[in-house]
Amino acid sequence: MLNMENILLITDIPGYTPQISRLVSMMNYARFTTLDAVKNLTQDQLDFLLDSQSNSIGALLLHFAAVEYAYQVLTFEKRKLNDEEISIWRPALDLGKEGQERIKGNDLEYYLKKLDEVRNRTLEYFKSVNDDWLNVEEDFWWNNQANHYFMWFHVFEDEINHRGQIRMIRKRLNV
């Protein structure tokens, strides 16, 4: 559950080191605005597709959870998703046709619960590391180096990017 107190402050949060607190603050605000963008949507609205190439709002919400989960595994557990995790998360990670076919028929509470479950796990992991951990560099996309700070910035940057899609779909739904 998101702590709404001081949602507009990027500041220290008890239980986290200073830079991790700031990262969590930014993630919290991104999530706050996402939750506002999907407030009161029905199952039909969550499943709506603009066209054969688009993603539903529900699929995008599950995508946020899937990306965050994948980064937990990558950065904290130092591994790739296993076969069982891939079967659970692939439709939401890849989206596309498989996402259109498999991610539907759920109400808003279903997606909010998934987002909360994954975020709560992230917050517990963040309590186990310090600011130095953010600077750890690893191989990343296309043989580039990235540090944990960038990787976790990317988690909420991806959410912000796709939230724009959600807002556009919502406007098309006239809600």
C-alpha positions in Angstrom: 0.0 0.0 0.0 1.3 3.4 -1.0 2.0 5.9 1.8 0.3 9.0 0.7 2.0 11.2 3.3 4.6 13.5 1.7 4.0 11.9 -1.8 5.4 15.1 -3.3 8.7 15.0 -1.3 11.7 13.2 -2.6 13.3 12.7 0.8 14.5 10.3 3.4 12.2 7.3 4.2 12.7 5.5 7.5 14.3 2.1 7.0 16.2 3.1 3.8 19.5 4.7 3.1 19.4 8.3 1.7 19.7 7.5 -2.1 17.5 4.4 -1.9 14.9 6.6 -0.1 15.0 9.0 -3.0 14.6 6.2 -5.5 11.7 4.8 -3.6 10.2 8.3 -3.4 10.3 8.6 -7.1 8.9 5.1 -7.6 6.1 6.0 -5.2 5.1 9.1 -7.1 5.1 7.3 -10.4 2.9 4.6 -8.9 0.6 7.2 -7.4 0.0 8.8 -10.8 -0.5 5.4 -12.4 -3.2 4.5 -9.8 -4.9 7.8 -10.5 -4.9 7.0 -14.2 -6.7 3.7 -13.8 -9.1 4.7 -11.0 -12.6 3.1 -11.3 -12.0 1.3 -14.6 -14.2 -1.6 -15.3 -13.1 -5.0 -16.6 -14.3 -4.2 -20.1 -12.3 -0.9 -20.0 -9.2 -2.7 -18.7 -9.5 -5.2 -21.6 -10.2 -2.7 -24.4 -7.9 -2.8 -27.4 -7.7 0.3 -29.6 -6.7 -2.0 -32.6 -5.0 -5.3 -33.3 -1.5 -3.9 -32.5 -2.3 -2.2 -29.2 -2.0 -3.3 -25.6 -4.9 -3.2 -23.1 -4.7 -1.1 -19.9 -4.8 -4.4 -17.9 -1.9 -5.8 -19.9 0.1 -2.6 -19.3 -0.6 -2.8 -15.5 0.6 -6.4 -15.4 3.6 -5.3 -17.5 4.6 -2.9 -14.8 4.5 -5.7 -12.2 6.4 -8.1 -14.6 9.2 -5.6 -15.3 9.7 -4.9 -11.7 9.7 -8.6 -10.8 12.3 -9.3 -13.5 14.5 -6.5 -12.2 14.2 -7.9 -8.6 15.5 -11.2 -10.0 18.3 -9.6 -12.0 19.6 -7.1 -9.5 18.9 -8.8 -6.1 18.9 -12.5 -6.9 21.6 -12.2 -9.6 19.9 -14.6 -12.0 17.6 -14.7 -15.0 13.9 -15.7 -14.7 13.5 -19.5 -14.5 11.1 -21.5 -16.7 8.3 -21.3 -14.2 8.7 -17.5 -13.8 8.9 -17.1 -17.6 5.6 -19.0 -18.0 4.0 -16.7 -15.5 5.4 -13.3 -16.6 6.3 -13.7 -20.3 2.9 -12.5 -21.7 3.2 -9.3 -19.6 6.8 -8.8 -20.3 6.5 -9.2 -24.0 2.9 -7.9 -24.4 2.0 -8.3 -28.1 -0.3 -11.0 -29.3 0.3 -13.4 -26.4 -0.5 -10.6 -24.0 -3.7 -9.7 -25.9 -4.8 -13.3 -25.7 -3.8 -14.2 -22.1 -4.2 -10.9 -20.2 -7.9 -10.2 -20.0 -10.9 -10.9 -17.9 -9.5 -9.5 -14.7 -10.9 -6.7 -12.6 -8.9 -3.7 -11.4 -8.4 -5.2 -8.0 -6.6 -8.2 -9.6 -4.0 -5.8 -11.2 -3.7 -3.6 -8.1 -3.0 -6.7 -6.0 -0.2 -7.9 -8.4 1.3 -4.4 -8.4 1.2 -4.3 -4.6 2.7 -7.8 -4.2 5.6 -7.1 -6.4 6.2 -3.6 -5.0 6.2 -4.8 -1.4 8.8 -7.4 -2.4 10.9 -4.6 -3.9 10.6 -2.5 -0.8 11.8 -5.4 1.3 14.8 -6.0 -1.0 15.7 -2.3 -0.9 15.9 -2.5 2.9 18.6 -5.1 2.5 21.0 -2.8 0.6 22.7 0.5 1.0 23.6 3.4 -1.3 26.8 1.7 -2.5 24.7 -1.1 -4.0 23.1 1.5 -6.4 26.6 2.1 -7.9 27.3 -1.6 -8.7 27.9 -2.0 -12.4 26.9 -5.0 -14.4 26.5 -6.1 -18.0 23.2 -4.9 -19.3 21.5 -4.5 -22.7 23.5 -4.9 -25.9 26.8 -5.4 -24.0 26.6 -2.1 -22.2 27.4 -1.5 -18.5 24.7 -0.1 -16.3 24.5 0.4 -12.5 21.7 -0.7 -10.3 20.6 3.0 -10.0 20.0 3.1 -13.7 18.3 -0.3 -13.8 15.8 0.7 -11.1 15.3 4.1 -12.7 14.4 2.2 -15.8 11.7 0.3 -13.9 9.7 3.4 -13.1 10.7 5.2 -16.3 9.1 2.3 -18.2 5.9 2.7 -16.1 5.8 6.4 -16.8 6.2 5.8 -20.5 3.4 3.2 -20.7 1.2 5.3 -18.4 1.0 7.7 -21.3 -0.5 4.9 -23.3 -3.0 4.2 -20.5 -4.1 7.9 -20.5 -4.5 7.9 -24.3 -6.6 4.7 -24.2 -8.7 6.1 -21.3 -9.4 9.2 -23.4 -10.5 7.0 -26.3 -12.9 5.2 -23.9 -14.3 8.6 -22.9 -13.8 7.9 -19.2 
